[in-house]
Amino acid sequence: MKTAPLLVALLGGFLLSGCSSAPAPPVRTWDFPVEAPAPSTSLSADAPYLQIARVQAESWLQGLCIRRPDGRFDTLVYERLVAPWPELVEVRLRQALASTGKFRAVLADSHPAQSGWNLLVRIARAEIDETAAGGVHAEVAYELSLFAPAGALHAVTRIDARRKLESPAVEGLVATLGGAVLDANRATAAWVESALPR
C-alpha cells in the first residue's frame, strides 16, 4: 500500500473538513525535538551579537498541515502544536545559531536591541506534501534576510529542507516535520556563518 493513501485513511477523521455525530476525539498536543546544546567555545573579544528580529509565517500556517495531491491544504484539528510556528522555529533557530560559536549571544525578538547583526526569517513552507515526487515528504522552507549592524541589508537566501515521511501515523508525521525543521535550522546557521565578513 502506498504511503499517501494510508496517511489519508489514518488521519482523515482528524481534519478540519467533515463532521460527525460521534463524540469529538480528545485534542493531543505535540512538540518538535530540540538538539542537545553544543559544547561551549571561547569567543573572540569582538564577537558580535545576533538578534532574530522577527519570525513570520504564512497566515494559513496554523498547525500541522497536509498538502493534498490536488493542491488543497488540510489542517489537523485534534492534533496541535504546543506553540505557533514562529515561536517553535525561533527557539530552535536561536539554539542552532548559538552553536556556531560566532556570536556573543543570539537574542530573541523580545530582547532589548543590541548593536549587532539582525536576521529576519519568514517561514515559506512547513507541511507534509503529498504532491512531491518520490513519495510523501515533509517540506520546510525559510526566506532569510541578514542585516549588518549599521542596518544595511547584507545578504538574502532561501533555505529548503526535505525529509521523507517516516510513518503515516501522527507520531511519524510530527517526527518527520520536526526533523525537517532541524535540518532547515542547521542550514540556516551554516549560511549565516558563511555570510559574515571574515
MDAnalysis code that builds the backbone (N, CA, C; Angstrom):
import MDAnalysis as mda
import numpy as np

u = mda.Universe.empty(594, n_residues=198, atom_resindex=np.repeat(np.arange(198), 3), trajectory=True)
u.add_TopologyAttr("name", ["N", "CA", "C"] * 198)
u.add_TopologyAttr("resid", np.arange(1, 199))
u.add_TopologyAttr("resname", ["MET", "LYS", "THR", "ALA", "PRO", "LEU", "LEU", "VAL", "ALA", "LEU", "LEU", "GLY", "GLY", "PHE", "LEU", "LEU", "SER", "GLY", "CYS", "SER", "SER", "ALA", "PRO", "ALA", "PRO", "PRO", "VAL", "ARG", "THR", "TRP", "ASP", "PHE", "PRO", "VAL", "GLU", "ALA", "PRO", "ALA", "PRO", "SER", "THR", "SER", "LEU", "SER", "ALA", "ASP", "ALA", "PRO", "TYR", "LEU", "GLN", "ILE", "ALA", "ARG", "VAL", "GLN", "ALA", "GLU", "SER", "TRP", "LEU", "GLN", "GLY", "LEU", "CYS", "ILE", "ARG", "ARG", "PRO", "ASP", "GLY", "ARG", "PHE", "ASP", "THR", "LEU", "VAL", "TYR", "GLU", "ARG", "LEU", "VAL", "ALA", "PRO", "TRP", "PRO", "GLU", "LEU", "VAL", "GLU", "VAL", "ARG", "LEU", "ARG", "GLN", "ALA", "LEU", "ALA", "SER", "THR", "GLY", "LYS", "PHE", "ARG", "ALA", "VAL", "LEU", "ALA", "ASP", "SER", "HIS", "PRO", "ALA", "GLN", "SER", "GLY", "TRP", "ASN", "LEU", "LEU", "VAL", "ARG", "ILE", "ALA", "ARG", "ALA", "GLU", "ILE", "ASP", "GLU", "THR", "ALA", "ALA", "GLY", "GLY", "VAL", "HIS", "ALA", "GLU", "VAL", "ALA", "TYR", "GLU", "LEU", "SER", "LEU", "PHE", "ALA", "PRO", "ALA", "GLY", "ALA", "LEU", "HIS", "ALA", "VAL", "THR", "ARG", "ILE", "ASP", "ALA", "ARG", "ARG", "LYS", "LEU", "GLU", "SER", "PRO", "ALA", "VAL", "GLU", "GLY", "LEU", "VAL", "ALA", "THR", "LEU", "GLY", "GLY", "ALA", "VAL", "LEU", "ASP", "ALA", "ASN", "ARG", "ALA", "THR", "ALA", "ALA", "TRP", "VAL", "GLU", "SER", "ALA", "LEU", "PRO", "ARG"])
u.atoms.positions = np.array([
    [0.852, -1.196, 0.000],
    [0.000, 0.000, 0.000],
    [0.881, 1.236, 0.000],
    [0.547, 2.207, -0.800],
    [1.315, 3.435, -0.855],
    [1.107, 4.262, 0.402],
    [2.120, 5.074, 0.705],
    [2.068, 5.852, 1.938],
    [0.956, 6.886, 1.923],
    [0.789, 7.594, 0.804],
    [-0.168, 8.698, 0.769],
    [-1.593, 8.249, 1.060],
    [-2.126, 7.182, 0.397],
    [-3.482, 6.742, 0.733],
    [-3.606, 6.283, 2.175],
    [-2.542, 5.662, 2.696],
    [-2.587, 5.217, 4.078],
    [-2.653, 6.395, 5.028],
    [-1.919, 7.458, 4.706],
    [-1.962, 8.662, 5.525],
    [-3.361, 9.256, 5.532],
    [-4.006, 9.252, 4.371],
    [-5.373, 9.765, 4.290],
    [-6.300, 8.933, 5.152],
    [-6.133, 7.616, 5.097],
    [-7.021, 6.731, 5.847],
    [-6.877, 6.915, 7.341],
    [-5.634, 7.083, 7.804],
    [-5.407, 7.183, 9.239],
    [-5.776, 8.541, 9.803],
    [-5.579, 9.590, 8.987],
    [-5.750, 10.949, 9.502],
    [-7.035, 11.612, 9.052],
    [-7.766, 10.953, 8.178],
    [-8.945, 11.601, 7.615],
    [-9.931, 12.069, 8.652],
    [-10.068, 11.331, 9.739],
    [-11.031, 11.699, 10.772],
    [-10.603, 12.866, 11.618],
    [-9.356, 13.332, 11.442],
    [-8.845, 14.407, 12.290],
    [-8.716, 15.723, 11.549],
    [-9.304, 15.806, 10.373],
    [-9.126, 17.007, 9.574],
    [-10.227, 18.012, 9.797],
    [-9.953, 19.232, 9.384],
    [-10.894, 20.327, 9.562],
    [-12.193, 20.067, 8.808],
    [-12.098, 19.493, 7.613],
    [-13.289, 19.262, 6.813],
    [-14.062, 18.070, 7.345],
    [-15.389, 18.095, 7.131],
    [-16.220, 16.963, 7.527],
    [-16.738, 17.120, 8.939],
    [-17.854, 16.425, 9.242],
    [-18.404, 16.460, 10.579],
    [-19.057, 15.114, 10.858],
    [-19.308, 14.835, 12.129],
    [-19.859, 13.557, 12.523],
    [-20.636, 13.743, 13.809],
    [-21.605, 12.851, 14.028],
    [-22.378, 12.903, 15.262],
    [-21.656, 12.213, 16.401],
    [-20.569, 11.504, 16.104],
    [-19.804, 10.824, 17.147],
    [-19.086, 11.859, 18.011],
    [-18.802, 11.508, 19.275],
    [-18.076, 12.440, 20.147],
    [-16.733, 12.811, 19.536],
    [-16.350, 14.055, 19.682],
    [-15.072, 14.513, 19.145],
    [-13.927, 13.845, 19.906],
    [-12.874, 13.419, 19.211],
    [-11.723, 12.825, 19.897],
    [-11.003, 13.886, 20.719],
    [-10.257, 13.474, 21.727],
    [-9.516, 14.450, 22.537],
    [-8.415, 15.116, 21.723],
    [-8.151, 16.355, 22.055],
    [-7.078, 17.090, 21.390],
    [-5.739, 16.651, 21.965],
    [-4.807, 16.336, 21.087],
    [-3.455, 15.981, 21.516],
    [-2.493, 17.083, 21.093],
    [-1.483, 17.317, 21.934],
    [-0.518, 18.391, 21.687],
    [0.858, 17.789, 21.432],
    [1.547, 18.351, 20.440],
    [2.831, 17.812, 20.021],
    [3.908, 18.892, 20.028],
    [5.136, 18.450, 20.222],
    [6.292, 19.350, 20.169],
    [7.341, 18.718, 19.266],
    [8.248, 19.533, 18.767],
    [9.325, 19.047, 17.927],
    [10.564, 18.781, 18.780],
    [11.454, 17.913, 18.327],
    [12.677, 17.647, 19.097],
    [13.578, 18.873, 19.148],
    [14.373, 18.925, 20.188],
    [15.345, 20.006, 20.368],
    [16.723, 19.372, 20.416],
    [17.669, 19.936, 19.686],
    [19.023, 19.401, 19.682],
    [19.711, 19.682, 21.009],
    [20.619, 18.791, 21.368],
    [21.406, 18.993, 22.583],
    [22.282, 20.231, 22.411],
    [22.455, 21.022, 23.480],
    [23.304, 22.220, 23.369],
    [24.712, 21.863, 22.927],
    [25.288, 22.705, 22.097],
    [26.653, 22.486, 21.636],
    [27.640, 22.802, 22.761],
    [28.796, 22.143, 22.780],
    [29.806, 22.452, 23.800],
    [30.193, 23.928, 23.739],
    [30.405, 24.523, 24.895],
    [30.772, 25.933, 24.930],
    [32.150, 26.133, 24.310],
    [32.307, 27.228, 23.604],
    [33.582, 27.553, 22.975],
    [33.985, 28.962, 23.386],
    [35.281, 29.211, 23.373],
    [35.765, 30.545, 23.728],
    [35.511, 31.491, 22.569],
    [35.026, 32.686, 22.878],
    [34.702, 33.679, 21.869],
    [35.790, 34.735, 21.800],
    [35.956, 35.284, 20.615],
    [36.887, 36.396, 20.474],
    [36.286, 37.629, 21.137],
    [37.138, 38.571, 21.489],
    [36.675, 39.764, 22.204],
    [35.718, 40.597, 21.366],
    [35.821, 40.510, 20.053],
    [34.962, 41.321, 19.191],
    [33.793, 40.523, 18.607],
    [33.455, 39.395, 19.204],
    [32.323, 38.594, 18.714],
    [31.048, 39.434, 18.769],
    [30.264, 39.473, 17.690],
    [29.081, 40.332, 17.648],
    [27.853, 39.655, 18.266],
    [26.831, 40.455, 18.479],
    [25.519, 39.934, 18.829],
    [24.758, 39.611, 17.537],
    [23.848, 38.664, 17.645],
    [22.909, 38.398, 16.555],
    [21.513, 38.380, 17.154],
    [20.621, 39.130, 16.566],
    [19.231, 39.162, 17.024],
    [18.319, 38.660, 15.919],
    [17.485, 37.686, 16.273],
    [16.455, 37.251, 15.331],
    [15.332, 38.262, 15.450],
    [15.345, 39.218, 14.545],
    [14.473, 40.378, 14.681],
    [13.002, 40.020, 14.552],
    [12.727, 39.017, 13.748],
    [11.321, 38.673, 13.576],
    [11.231, 37.332, 12.848],
    [10.323, 36.470, 13.298],
    [9.991, 35.252, 12.562],
    [8.530, 35.367, 12.139],
    [8.295, 35.280, 10.853],
    [6.945, 35.383, 10.312],
    [6.551, 34.067, 9.661],
    [5.249, 33.852, 9.548],
    [4.741, 32.661, 8.882],
    [3.522, 33.037, 8.055],
    [3.248, 32.244, 7.045],
    [2.048, 32.450, 6.245],
    [0.814, 32.364, 7.148],
    [-0.200, 33.148, 6.835],
    [-1.388, 33.209, 7.690],
    [-2.099, 31.861, 7.809],
    [-1.991, 31.038, 6.768],
    [-2.683, 29.754, 6.794],
    [-1.953, 28.715, 7.622],
    [-0.698, 29.000, 7.984],
    [0.107, 28.010, 8.700],
    [-0.228, 28.065, 10.196],
    [-1.230, 27.303, 10.590],
    [-1.742, 27.364, 11.958],
    [-1.449, 26.105, 12.778],
    [-0.812, 25.132, 12.187],
    [-0.550, 23.892, 12.923],
    [0.043, 22.850, 12.011],
    [-0.424, 21.607, 12.152],
    [0.056, 20.514, 11.324],
    [-0.762, 20.484, 10.036],
    [-0.110, 20.761, 8.934],
    [-0.789, 20.889, 7.647],
    [-0.344, 19.800, 6.678],
    [-1.280, 19.374, 5.840],
    [-1.004, 18.392, 4.800],
    [-1.427, 18.987, 3.461],
    [-0.515, 18.978, 2.508],
    [-0.836, 19.419, 1.159],
    [-1.242, 18.197, 0.347],
    [-2.499, 18.176, -0.081],
    [-3.062, 17.032, -0.780],
    [-2.623, 17.020, -2.250],
    [-2.757, 15.873, -2.935],
    [-2.356, 15.785, -4.347],
    [-3.045, 16.797, -5.246],
    [-4.258, 17.239, -4.874],
    [-4.956, 18.235, -5.703],
    [-4.559, 19.667, -5.360],
    [-3.587, 19.837, -4.444],
    [-3.076, 21.155, -4.106],
    [-3.725, 21.822, -2.914],
    [-4.852, 21.302, -2.423],
    [-5.502, 21.931, -1.275],
    [-4.765, 21.540, 0.012],
    [-4.948, 22.379, 1.041],
    [-4.324, 22.141, 2.335],
    [-5.368, 21.711, 3.361],
    [-5.035, 20.696, 4.131],
    [-5.844, 20.282, 5.272],
    [-5.041, 20.526, 6.539],
    [-5.718, 20.988, 7.575],
    [-5.077, 21.195, 8.873],
    [-5.674, 20.233, 9.887],
    [-4.820, 19.539, 10.616],
    [-5.295, 18.604, 11.625],
    [-5.851, 19.386, 12.810],
    [-7.095, 19.124, 13.149],
    [-7.775, 19.890, 14.194],
    [-7.481, 19.326, 15.577],
    [-7.466, 18.023, 15.715],
    [-7.303, 17.409, 17.034],
    [-5.854, 17.041, 17.344],
    [-4.949, 17.413, 16.447],
    [-3.508, 17.223, 16.650],
    [-2.866, 18.592, 16.519],
    [-2.417, 19.158, 17.631],
    [-1.958, 20.544, 17.630],
    [-0.526, 20.662, 18.123],
    [0.115, 21.751, 17.735],
    [1.461, 22.049, 18.205],
    [1.396, 22.831, 19.512],
    [2.456, 22.723, 20.309],
    [2.464, 23.357, 21.626],
    [2.509, 24.883, 21.538],
    [2.927, 25.405, 20.400],
    [3.038, 26.859, 20.217],
    [2.902, 27.169, 18.734],
    [2.636, 28.426, 18.389],
    [2.590, 28.807, 16.974],
    [3.930, 28.555, 16.293],
    [3.895, 28.377, 14.988],
    [5.110, 28.099, 14.232],
    [6.236, 29.107, 14.469],
    [5.977, 30.423, 14.449],
    [7.084, 31.360, 14.672],
    [7.811, 31.133, 16.000],
    [7.079, 30.820, 17.053],
    [7.712, 30.582, 18.350],
    [8.533, 29.305, 18.341],
    [7.988, 28.241, 17.763],
    [8.713, 26.976, 17.705],
    [10.016, 27.118, 16.927],
    [9.946, 27.820, 15.816],
    [11.139, 27.985, 14.986],
    [12.159, 28.885, 15.667],
    [11.710, 29.981, 16.258],
    [12.658, 30.927, 16.853],
    [13.494, 30.285, 17.958],
    [12.861, 29.540, 18.837],
    [13.592, 28.908, 19.945],
    [14.665, 27.966, 19.409],
    [14.298, 27.132, 18.440],
    [15.237, 26.148, 17.913],
    [16.288, 26.787, 17.021],
    [15.917, 27.835, 16.319],
    [16.871, 28.518, 15.452],
    [17.914, 29.270, 16.271],
    [17.504, 29.880, 17.362],
    [18.477, 30.553, 18.226],
    [19.507, 29.558, 18.750],
    [19.050, 28.377, 19.097],
    [19.966, 27.353, 19.593],
    [20.955, 26.930, 18.501],
    [20.443, 26.739, 17.277],
    [21.320, 26.340, 16.170],
    [22.356, 27.419, 15.870],
    [21.934, 28.678, 15.903],
    [22.857, 29.774, 15.626],
    [23.891, 29.943, 16.743],
    [23.453, 29.761, 17.980],
    [24.385, 29.871, 19.101],
    [25.460, 28.792, 19.026],
    [25.110, 27.631, 18.470],
    [26.061, 26.517, 18.411],
    [27.218, 26.789, 17.456],
    [27.108, 27.819, 16.586],
    [28.209, 28.137, 15.678],
    [29.401, 28.721, 16.430],
    [29.157, 29.286, 17.610],
    [30.235, 29.887, 18.376],
    [30.745, 31.193, 17.802],
    [29.974, 31.797, 16.906],
    [30.410, 33.031, 16.249],
    [29.832, 34.290, 16.884],
    [28.894, 34.125, 17.820],
    [28.190, 35.284, 18.367],
    [28.312, 35.337, 19.888],
    [28.393, 36.584, 20.379],
    [28.427, 36.769, 21.830],
    [27.136, 36.270, 22.456],
    [26.029, 36.492, 21.759],
    [24.724, 35.978, 22.182],
    [23.809, 36.009, 20.973],
    [22.845, 35.091, 20.947],
    [21.797, 35.090, 19.927],
    [20.503, 35.429, 20.641],
    [19.943, 36.587, 20.324],
    [18.848, 37.158, 21.091],
    [17.510, 36.981, 20.379],
    [16.470, 36.885, 21.173],
    [15.113, 36.791, 20.639],
    [14.599, 38.178, 20.271],
    [13.522, 38.198, 19.536],
    [12.916, 39.461, 19.109],
    [12.482, 40.300, 20.308],
    [12.050, 39.635, 21.387],
    [11.557, 40.350, 22.563],
    [12.676, 40.975, 23.394],
    [13.924, 40.607, 23.144],
    [15.052, 41.123, 23.917],
    [15.374, 42.543, 23.472],
    [15.759, 43.420, 24.411],
    [16.169, 44.773, 24.019],
    [17.257, 44.722, 22.949],
    [17.123, 45.553, 21.939],
    [18.039, 45.522, 20.803],
    [19.477, 45.805, 21.234],
    [20.407, 45.086, 20.633],
    [21.830, 45.301, 20.840],
    [22.440, 45.740, 19.510],
    [23.629, 46.311, 19.596],
    [24.342, 46.686, 18.381],
    [24.966, 45.432, 17.796],
    [24.346, 44.892, 16.766],
    [24.848, 43.664, 16.168],
    [24.089, 43.336, 14.902],
    [24.220, 42.121, 14.463],
    [23.561, 41.643, 13.262],
    [22.103, 41.303, 13.546],
    [21.272, 41.447, 12.521],
    [19.851, 41.133, 12.653],
    [19.441, 40.162, 11.552],
    [18.662, 39.161, 11.946],
    [18.195, 38.158, 10.995],
    [16.671, 38.152, 10.974],
    [16.103, 38.361, 9.798],
    [14.656, 38.255, 9.604],
    [14.353, 36.918, 8.946],
    [13.362, 36.233, 9.469],
    [13.019, 34.888, 8.995],
    [11.547, 34.850, 8.619],
    [11.279, 34.368, 7.442],
    [9.899, 34.119, 7.008],
    [9.754, 32.637, 6.697],
    [8.822, 31.986, 7.377],
    [8.570, 30.569, 7.121],
    [7.692, 30.481, 5.874],
    [8.283, 30.042, 4.767],
    [7.566, 29.983, 3.494],
    [6.807, 28.672, 3.331],
    [7.346, 27.604, 3.914],
    [6.684, 26.292, 3.845],
    [6.926, 25.544, 5.145],
    [5.942, 24.760, 5.543],
    [6.087, 23.872, 6.703],
    [4.894, 22.925, 6.682],
    [5.002, 21.878, 5.886],
    [3.859, 20.980, 5.734],
    [4.309, 19.593, 5.289],
    [3.385, 18.656, 5.392],
    [3.549, 17.351, 4.783],
    [2.998, 17.455, 3.365],
    [3.834, 17.126, 2.385],
    [3.470, 17.318, 0.987],
    [3.235, 15.967, 0.315],
    [1.989, 15.736, -0.100],
    [1.641, 14.505, -0.807],
    [1.813, 14.644, -2.316],
    [2.205, 15.834, -2.774],
    [2.370, 16.052, -4.213],
    [3.808, 15.826, -4.653],
    [4.724, 15.653, -3.715],
    [6.146, 15.564, -4.037],
    [6.463, 14.272, -4.787],
    [7.390, 14.366, -5.730],
    [7.840, 13.177, -6.441],
    [8.633, 12.293, -5.483],
    [8.458, 10.993, -5.621],
    [9.211, 10.076, -4.775],
    [8.544, 9.760, -3.462],
    [7.289, 10.113, -3.301],
    [6.578, 9.778, -2.077],
    [6.267, 10.991, -1.224],
    [5.635, 10.745, -0.091],
    [5.221, 11.825, 0.807],
    [6.428, 12.337, 1.591],
    [6.576, 13.646, 1.649],
    [7.711, 14.271, 2.330],
    [7.244, 15.404, 3.234],
    [8.074, 15.707, 4.230],
    [7.934, 16.945, 4.996],
    [8.754, 18.009, 4.284],
    [8.164, 19.163, 4.099],
    [8.827, 20.272, 3.409],
    [8.840, 21.495, 4.322],
    [10.034, 22.025, 4.577],
    [10.191, 23.231, 5.389],
    [11.092, 24.194, 4.631],
    [10.669, 25.444, 4.526],
    [11.467, 26.445, 3.803],
    [11.433, 27.772, 4.550],
    [12.604, 28.421, 4.621],
    [12.724, 29.756, 5.220],
    [13.234, 30.725, 4.165],
    [12.733, 31.943, 4.199],
    [13.312, 33.047, 3.437],
    [14.023, 33.956, 4.432],
    [15.310, 34.158, 4.229],
    [16.158, 34.826, 5.219],
    [16.709, 36.140, 4.685],
    [16.764, 37.137, 5.574],
    [17.399, 38.419, 5.275],
    [18.320, 38.756, 6.436],
    [19.601, 38.952, 6.137],
    [20.595, 39.256, 7.162],
    [21.020, 40.714, 7.030],
    [20.892, 41.457, 8.139],
    [21.214, 42.878, 8.155],
    [22.467, 43.124, 8.992],
    [23.351, 43.970, 8.474],
    [24.584, 44.337, 9.171],
    [24.269, 45.238, 10.363],
    [25.205, 45.382, 11.306],
    [24.968, 46.228, 12.479],
    [24.527, 47.647, 12.152],
    [24.990, 48.189, 11.033],
    [24.607, 49.549, 10.660],
    [23.204, 49.617, 10.078],
    [22.586, 48.468, 9.839],
    [21.220, 48.435, 9.339],
    [21.077, 48.128, 7.867],
    [22.185, 48.040, 7.134],
    [22.122, 47.758, 5.708],
    [21.870, 46.273, 5.459],
    [21.098, 45.982, 4.426],
    [20.853, 44.597, 4.042],
    [22.161, 43.986, 3.553],
    [22.557, 42.887, 4.168],
    [23.853, 42.273, 3.869],
    [23.724, 41.074, 2.915],
    [22.706, 40.233, 3.136],
    [22.555, 39.039, 2.303],
    [21.146, 38.487, 2.449],
    [20.684, 37.812, 1.404],
    [19.385, 37.145, 1.439],
    [19.543, 35.756, 0.839],
    [18.675, 34.833, 1.258],
    [18.690, 33.500, 0.690],
    [17.395, 32.784, 1.049],
    [17.229, 31.619, 0.481],
    [16.113, 30.740, 0.828],
    [16.695, 29.387, 1.204],
    [16.211, 28.859, 2.308],
    [16.638, 27.552, 2.802],
    [15.483, 26.575, 2.613],
    [15.765, 25.441, 1.983],
    [14.753, 24.399, 1.800],
    [15.249, 23.108, 2.432],
    [14.394, 22.479, 3.226],
    [14.719, 21.197, 3.855],
    [13.605, 20.209, 3.549],
    [13.982, 18.963, 3.329],
    [13.009, 17.946, 2.918],
    [13.371, 16.611, 3.545],
    [12.369, 15.942, 4.098],
    [12.567, 14.599, 4.648],
    [11.414, 13.697, 4.231],
    [11.745, 12.466, 3.908],
    [10.710, 11.509, 3.536],
    [9.937, 11.088, 4.778],
    [8.639, 10.948, 4.653],
    [7.780, 10.613, 5.781],
    [8.210, 9.292, 6.407],
    [8.430, 9.311, 7.732],
    [8.883, 8.122, 8.445],
    [7.765, 7.101, 8.631],
    [6.566, 7.593, 8.897],
    [5.429, 6.721, 9.176],
    [4.153, 7.510, 8.920],
    [3.091, 6.858, 8.419],
    [1.839, 7.574, 8.183],
    [1.058, 7.875, 9.454],
    [1.481, 7.357, 10.609],
    [0.829, 7.691, 11.875],
    [1.161, 9.135, 12.245],
    [0.357, 9.711, 13.123],
    [0.599, 11.100, 13.521],
    [1.994, 11.254, 14.122],
    [2.436, 10.274, 14.906],
    [3.770, 10.339, 15.500],
    [4.847, 10.466, 14.422],
    [4.682, 9.714, 13.331],
    [5.647, 9.798, 12.243],
    [5.589, 11.123, 11.526],
    [4.393, 11.668, 11.360],
    [4.228, 12.971, 10.737],
    [4.968, 14.041, 11.538],
    [4.770, 14.047, 12.848],
    [5.401, 15.055, 13.703],
    [6.917, 14.880, 13.713],
    [7.375, 13.627, 13.811],
    [8.817, 13.374, 13.849],
    [9.490, 13.807, 12.550],
    [8.865, 13.531, 11.418],
    [9.450, 13.894, 10.130],
    [9.455, 15.405, 9.939],
    [8.361, 16.061, 10.294],
    [8.295, 17.514, 10.164],
    [9.294, 18.179, 11.106],
    [9.387, 17.667, 12.332],
    [10.359, 18.212, 13.277],
    [11.789, 18.020, 12.803],
    [12.056, 16.875, 12.165],
    [13.393, 16.647, 11.624],
    [13.730, 17.609, 10.499],
    [12.740, 17.919, 9.672],
    [12.963, 18.890, 8.598],
    [13.233, 20.284, 9.167],
    [12.578, 20.620, 10.274],
    [12.847, 21.901, 10.938],
    [14.294, 21.943, 11.424],
    [14.766, 20.851, 12.044],
    [16.158, 20.805, 12.497],
    [17.115, 20.959, 11.318],
    [16.815, 20.299, 10.204],
    [17.673, 20.410, 9.023],
    [17.700, 21.850, 8.507],
    [16.539, 22.495, 8.459],
    [16.475, 23.882, 7.995],
    [17.244, 24.809, 8.925],
    [17.162, 24.553, 10.224],
    [17.878, 25.392, 11.182],
    [19.394, 25.221, 11.056],
    [19.846, 23.988, 10.864],
    [21.284, 23.756, 10.678],
    [21.779, 24.452, 9.413],
    [20.985, 24.355, 8.343],
    [21.363, 25.007, 7.097],
    [21.375, 26.525, 7.251],
    [20.429, 27.053, 8.012],
    [20.392, 28.495, 8.275],
    [21.635, 28.941, 9.039],
    [21.989, 28.194, 10.065],
    [23.174, 28.532, 10.862],
    [24.436, 28.506, 9.993],
    [24.551, 27.509, 9.123],
    [25.716, 27.417, 8.236],
    [25.751, 28.590, 7.272],
    [24.575, 28.992, 6.745],
    [24.532, 30.124, 5.818],
    [24.915, 31.420, 6.506],
    [24.365, 31.675, 7.685],
    [24.689, 32.900, 8.418],
    [26.175, 32.958, 8.710],
    [26.725, 31.837, 9.142],
    [28.158, 31.796, 9.453],
    [28.983, 32.123, 8.202],
    [28.611, 31.557, 7.059],
    [29.364, 31.805, 5.825],
    [29.170, 33.229, 5.291],
    [28.037, 33.863, 5.647],
    [27.743, 35.210, 5.142],
    [28.460, 36.303, 5.920],
    [28.935, 35.988, 7.116],
    [29.615, 37.005, 7.925],
    [30.952, 37.389, 7.311],
    [31.341, 38.652, 7.412],
    [32.670, 39.068, 6.912],
    [33.768, 38.298, 7.643],
    [34.802, 37.991, 6.932],
    [35.914, 37.228, 7.530],
    [37.112, 38.141, 7.811],
])
